[in-house]
Amino acid sequence: MDPKEQLKKLLTDMRAIAAKAEEEKREFTAEERQQLTQMAKDAADFKAKIKAAEGDEALRKSILDLGAGIDLNDQPPKSQPAAGRAGRGQTIGERFVESPEFKAWMKLVAPGGQVPESARGLMSPAVQFGSLLKKDLVTGSDDTSAGAFVQTDYTGIYEPLGRIPLVLRDIISIRTTTSDLVEFVRQTLQVRQAAPVAEANVTDYTGATGEVEGVKPEASIGWEKVQAAVKTIAVWIPATKRALSDAAQLRGILDQELRDDLDEELEDQILNGDGTGENLTGVLNTAGILNQAWNTDILTTSRQAVTTLLVTGRARPTAWVINPADWETVDLLQDLQGRYYWGGPLSMGQPRLWGYPVVQCQTKAAGSAVLGDWRKAVLWDRERTNIQVSDSHADFFIRNMVAILAELRAAFGVIRPSAFIQVPFEGGS
């Protein structure tokens, strides 16, 4: 049977086996897998034979092309090949002098077979050799040339796109909870009534001149109960069972991608959550945090914010949270002599602004910074990030697909809002 017909039959049989398994919604049986493996090897052999035959046909065509436009009757007998070229035909020079164009021209310029010495400016006609110089270029671009020997060098390197650095959980307080609702008490009114008291000099105080009542001032204090609900942050991705089986590292990559996405979302919620729906109430949307007014420039405004937090907020700051673009602006500030205030590109160590550490946070929008006692922001961990895989979603079971789900549960609250102050880093903010 012709190799092409044999290959066609094999491929038809292989597709029939695959279609049957797909129709029955199952994996290949051991027998089918073994049969398909052998059929694939046979198909490869037939394909190689077909390519070899096609190569022979191309070679024959190339040989015919070499003689295009040439009168082969004038060539030397095959039994007398040119010296040094036995079995390989004529050289270009030999074919040139034997060509009809050259012979006709020689009859005109040399009737006796010899060119006269007086002849000047002779130029022979152009002789075309068809595809005499055409060769099949050996390249690595296809599987009929050198590319058949080129094997992919699979390095196993996987380079993800990268994630933003997570910084807020390094500076806030982290606790755990086993409930779906976290409750804490926040002081709203502080005892501020203490005063010096003179000793009483009468038993019944009437208010008369010289009488000292000696009554101690009564204090007042206020509290409020605050509740922070545990919220769920989740994300999932579909995948086929075959993909997870064929690429052993794929499951780990997907798991890590999902975890990283949850971590980024939680970082954003801690700072920017607006408290609506299932959002946490982040620091910037917590009622009662302080706001510093812009004054002159960044350095003046940020220094006054330190004072405001110490005096009004009665808090000792632990860090600035600043967008990297804003910190670049601060880092590049220079005095009137062109000297960097912060030491320039060769300075080393922890960045600080007015003595307090700077944390560069990409979830903080540019244009303002937050200075605060970050110990007063608390994250209650209800359920650490967990990964679940299920084929129970929609029609995934009959399609050999799974859903990979990642989720975490946590509550967040600012137990003293006045321990934080938002500071503008540009005029008019």
C-alpha positions in Angstrom: 0.0 0.0 0.0 1.2 3.5 -0.7 2.8 5.1 2.4 0.4 8.1 2.1 -2.6 5.8 2.2 -1.2 3.9 5.1 -0.6 7.1 7.0 -4.1 8.3 6.3 -5.6 5.0 7.5 -3.5 5.2 10.7 -4.6 8.7 11.5 -8.2 7.9 10.8 -8.0 4.9 13.3 -6.3 7.0 15.9 -8.9 9.8 15.7 -11.7 7.2 16.0 -10.2 5.9 19.3 -9.8 9.4 20.7 -13.4 10.3 19.6 -14.8 7.3 21.3 -13.1 8.1 24.6 -14.3 11.7 24.3 -17.9 10.7 23.6 -17.9 8.4 26.6 -16.4 11.1 28.8 -13.5 9.1 30.0 -9.7 8.8 29.8 -8.0 6.3 27.5 -7.8 2.7 28.8 -4.4 1.1 29.2 -5.0 -0.9 26.1 -6.0 2.1 24.0 -3.1 4.1 25.3 -0.6 1.4 24.3 -2.3 1.0 20.9 -2.2 4.7 20.2 1.5 4.9 21.2 2.4 2.1 18.7 0.2 3.7 16.0 1.9 7.1 16.6 5.3 5.4 16.1 4.1 3.7 12.9 2.7 7.0 11.6 6.0 8.7 12.2 7.7 6.0 10.1 5.3 6.4 7.3 5.7 10.2 7.4 9.5 9.8 7.2 9.1 7.5 4.1 6.8 10.1 2.5 9.3 12.8 3.1 12.2 10.7 1.7 10.1 10.0 -1.5 9.3 13.7 -1.8 13.0 14.5 -1.4 13.9 12.1 -4.2 11.3 13.7 -6.5 12.7 17.1 -5.7 16.2 15.9 -6.6 15.0 14.5 -9.9 13.3 17.8 -10.8 16.5 19.7 -9.8 18.5 17.5 -12.3 16.1 18.3 -15.1 16.3 22.0 -14.3 20.1 21.9 -14.6 19.7 21.1 -18.3 17.1 23.7 -19.1 18.1 25.6 -22.3 21.1 23.4 -23.0 21.5 21.2 -26.1 22.6 18.0 -24.6 23.3 16.4 -28.0 26.6 18.3 -28.2 27.9 16.9 -24.9 30.8 14.4 -24.9 29.7 10.7 -24.8 28.8 9.5 -21.4 31.6 7.0 -21.7 34.1 9.8 -21.9 33.4 12.2 -19.0 35.6 15.3 -18.7 38.8 14.8 -16.8 38.3 15.2 -13.1 34.6 15.3 -13.4 33.8 11.6 -14.0 30.1 10.8 -13.4 29.3 14.5 -12.5 28.6 16.1 -15.9 30.3 19.2 -17.4 31.7 22.2 -15.6 30.2 25.6 -16.2 33.1 26.4 -18.5 32.6 23.3 -20.6 28.9 23.9 -20.9 29.6 27.6 -21.9 31.9 26.7 -24.8 29.5 23.9 -25.9 26.4 26.1 -25.9 24.7 27.0 -29.2 25.0 30.7 -28.5 28.8 30.6 -28.1 29.3 28.3 -31.1 27.2 30.6 -33.4 29.2 33.6 -32.2 32.5 31.8 -32.8 31.5 31.2 -36.4 31.0 34.9 -36.9 34.2 36.1 -35.3 36.4 33.1 -36.2 35.3 31.5 -39.4 38.4 29.4 -39.6 38.2 28.4 -36.0 40.8 31.0 -34.9 40.2 34.5 -33.8 42.2 37.1 -35.9 44.9 39.0 -34.0 43.5 42.3 -35.4 40.1 41.7 -33.7 39.3 44.2 -31.0 36.4 44.7 -28.5 35.1 41.2 -28.8 32.2 40.3 -26.4 30.5 36.9 -26.4 26.7 36.6 -26.0 25.2 35.9 -22.6 24.5 32.2 -22.0 21.8 31.3 -19.6 22.3 28.1 -17.5 18.7 27.9 -16.0 18.9 26.6 -12.5 22.5 25.3 -12.8 23.6 27.0 -9.6 20.4 26.5 -7.6 20.8 24.2 -4.6 18.6 23.2 -1.7 19.9 25.4 1.2 20.4 23.4 4.4 18.6 25.4 7.1 17.1 24.7 10.5 13.8 26.3 9.7 11.8 23.1 8.8 11.7 19.4 9.5 12.9 18.4 6.0 16.3 20.1 6.4 18.6 20.4 9.4 15.7 21.4 11.6 14.9 17.7 11.9 18.0 17.3 14.1 17.4 20.4 16.3 15.9 19.6 19.7 14.3 22.3 21.9 16.5 23.1 24.9 13.8 23.3 27.6 15.4 25.1 30.6 12.6 24.6 33.1 12.9 28.3 34.0 9.6 30.0 34.9 9.7 33.7 35.4 6.4 35.3 36.7 5.5 38.9 35.9 6.2 40.0 39.5 4.0 41.4 42.3 4.1 44.6 44.3 6.0 44.4 47.6 3.7 43.7 50.5 4.7 46.0 53.4 1.7 46.9 55.6 1.4 43.6 57.4 5.0 44.1 58.6 4.0 47.2 60.5 0.5 46.6 61.8 -0.7 44.4 64.6 -1.7 40.8 63.7 -4.1 38.8 65.8 -6.3 35.8 65.3 -10.0 35.2 65.9 -12.4 32.2 65.9 -15.5 34.3 65.5 -17.2 35.9 62.5 -17.4 39.2 64.3 -14.7 41.1 66.2 -15.6 43.6 68.9 -13.5 46.1 70.7 -14.0 49.1 72.8 -12.7 52.5 71.7 -12.3 55.4 74.0 -14.2 58.5 72.9 -13.8 60.8 75.9 -10.7 61.1 78.1 -10.4 62.0 81.7 -9.3 65.7 81.7 -10.7 67.1 84.9 -7.8 66.6 87.3 -6.9 69.8 89.2 -5.2 70.9 92.5 -7.6 70.9 95.5 -7.3 72.9 98.7 -8.1 71.3 102.1 -11.6 72.0 103.4 -11.9 74.2 106.4 -15.6 73.9 107.2 -18.0 71.0 107.6 -20.9 72.8 106.0 -19.9 74.8 103.1 -22.1 77.9 102.5 -20.0 79.9 100.1 -19.1 82.5 102.7 -15.9 84.5 102.4 -12.9 82.5 103.6 -14.7 79.1 103.4 -13.0 76.3 101.5 -15.2 73.5 100.3 -12.3 71.1 99.4 -14.4 69.1 96.9 -12.4 67.0 94.4 -13.4 67.3 90.7 -15.4 64.5 89.2 -14.0 62.9 86.1 -15.9 62.0 83.0 -15.0 59.4 80.4 -16.6 58.0 77.3 -16.5 54.7 75.4 -17.9 53.2 72.2 -18.3 49.6 71.2 -16.9 48.9 67.7 -17.6 45.8 65.7 -15.5 44.6 62.7 -17.0 41.8 60.6 -14.9 39.1 59.2 -14.9 39.4 55.4 -14.0 36.9 52.8 -11.5 37.6 50.0 -11.5 35.0 47.2 -10.4 34.2 43.7 -10.6 31.1 41.5 -9.3 29.9 38.1 -10.5 27.1 35.8 -8.1 24.4 34.6 -8.3 21.1 32.8 -7.3 17.9 34.6 -5.1 17.0 31.6 -3.2 20.3 31.9 -2.6 19.7 35.6 -1.4 16.2 34.9 0.9 17.0 31.9 2.6 19.9 33.6 3.6 18.9 37.1 4.7 22.4 38.1 1.5 24.1 36.8 -0.6 23.3 39.9 2.0 25.0 42.1 2.3 28.0 39.9 -1.5 28.5 39.9 -1.7 28.1 43.6 1.0 30.7 44.2 -0.6 33.1 41.7 -3.9 32.9 43.5 -2.3 33.4 46.9 -0.3 36.4 45.7 -3.5 38.0 44.3 -5.3 37.6 47.6 -2.3 39.1 49.4 -2.3 42.1 47.1 -6.1 42.6 47.6 -5.8 42.4 51.4 -2.9 44.9 51.3 -5.1 47.3 49.4 -8.1 46.7 51.7 -6.1 47.5 54.8 -5.3 50.9 53.5 -8.1 51.8 51.1 -11.1 49.6 51.9 -14.2 51.8 52.0 -16.3 49.6 54.3 -19.2 49.2 51.9 -20.6 45.7 51.1 -17.9 43.1 51.7 -15.0 45.6 51.8 -13.0 46.1 54.9 -12.8 49.6 56.4 -9.2 50.7 55.7 -7.1 53.2 57.5 -7.9 56.1 55.1 -11.7 55.6 55.4 -11.8 55.2 59.2 -13.7 58.1 60.8 -11.6 60.2 63.2 -8.1 60.0 61.6 -6.4 63.4 61.4 -5.7 65.5 58.4 -2.8 67.9 58.0 -3.2 71.1 56.0 -0.6 72.0 53.2 1.8 74.7 54.2 4.5 76.0 51.8 6.3 72.8 50.8 6.6 69.1 51.5 9.2 69.5 54.2 7.3 72.1 56.1 4.0 70.2 55.8 5.4 66.9 56.8 7.2 68.4 59.8 4.0 70.0 61.1 2.2 66.7 60.7 4.6 65.2 63.2 3.7 67.9 65.7 0.0 67.5 65.0 0.1 63.8 65.6 2.2 64.2 68.8 0.0 67.0 70.3 -3.5 66.5 69.0 -3.4 62.7 68.3 -1.3 62.1 71.4 0.4 59.3 69.5 4.0 58.3 68.9 4.4 57.6 65.2 6.1 54.3 64.1 6.4 54.9 60.3 5.4 56.9 57.3 3.6 55.1 54.5 4.4 56.8 51.2 4.0 56.1 47.5 7.3 55.4 45.8 6.8 58.3 43.4 6.3 60.7 46.3 9.3 59.4 48.1 11.4 59.9 45.0 10.3 63.5 45.0 11.5 63.8 48.6 14.7 62.0 48.0 15.6 64.4 45.2 15.1 67.6 47.2 18.2 69.8 47.2 19.3 72.9 49.1 20.4 76.1 47.4 23.9 74.7 46.8 22.4 71.7 44.9 23.2 69.3 47.7 20.7 66.5 48.4 19.0 66.8 51.8 19.0 63.0 52.1 22.6 62.4 51.1 22.1 61.6 47.4 22.6 58.3 45.5 25.4 57.1 47.8 23.5 57.3 51.0 22.7 54.0 52.7 20.4 52.7 55.4 16.7 52.9 56.3 15.0 55.9 54.7 13.7 58.3 57.2 11.7 61.5 57.2 12.0 63.8 60.2 13.4 60.8 62.2 10.7 58.3 61.5 11.1 55.3 59.1 9.7 55.5 55.6 7.8 52.5 54.2 7.2 52.7 50.4 3.8 51.3 49.6 2.4 51.0 46.1 -1.2 50.6 47.3 -1.0 54.2 48.7 -2.0 56.6 46.0 0.5 59.3 45.1 -0.1 62.8 46.3 -0.3 62.2 50.1 1.3 60.1 52.8 0.1 58.6 56.1 2.0 59.0 59.3 0.9 57.0 62.3 1.3 54.6 65.1 0.7 51.5 63.0 0.4 49.3 66.1 -3.1 50.8 66.4 -4.2 49.1 63.2 -5.2 45.5 63.8 -5.8 42.6 61.4 -7.7 39.7 62.9 -6.9 36.5 60.9 -10.0 34.3 60.9 -8.9 31.8 58.2 -5.5 31.8 56.6 -5.3 31.5 52.8 -6.4 28.1 51.7 -6.6 26.4 48.3 -9.4 24.0 47.3 -9.9 22.1 44.0 -13.3 20.8 42.9 -15.0 19.6 39.7 -18.4 20.4 41.1 -18.6 23.8 39.4 -21.2 24.0 36.6 -20.5 21.2 34.1 -16.8 20.8 35.0 -17.3 17.2 36.0 -18.3 16.0 32.5 -15.7 18.2 30.9 -12.7 16.9 32.9 -12.2 20.4 34.3 -11.6 21.7 37.9 -12.0 25.0 39.6 -9.0 26.0 41.8 -10.3 28.3 44.6 -8.2 30.4 46.9 -9.7 32.4 49.8 -9.0 34.0 53.1 -11.1 35.4 55.9 -10.1 38.4 58.0 -11.4 41.4 59.9 -9.6 44.7 60.2 -10.0 47.7 62.5 -8.3 50.9 63.7 -8.5 50.9 67.4 -7.4 54.5 67.7 -8.1 56.7 64.6 -6.4 59.8 66.0 -3.1 57.8 65.9 -3.0 58.4 62.1 -2.7 61.6 60.1 -3.0 62.0 56.3 -0.4 64.4 55.0 -0.6 66.2 51.6 2.6 66.0 49.5 1.5 68.6 46.9 -0.1 72.0 47.2 -3.9 72.1 47.3 -4.2 68.5 48.4 
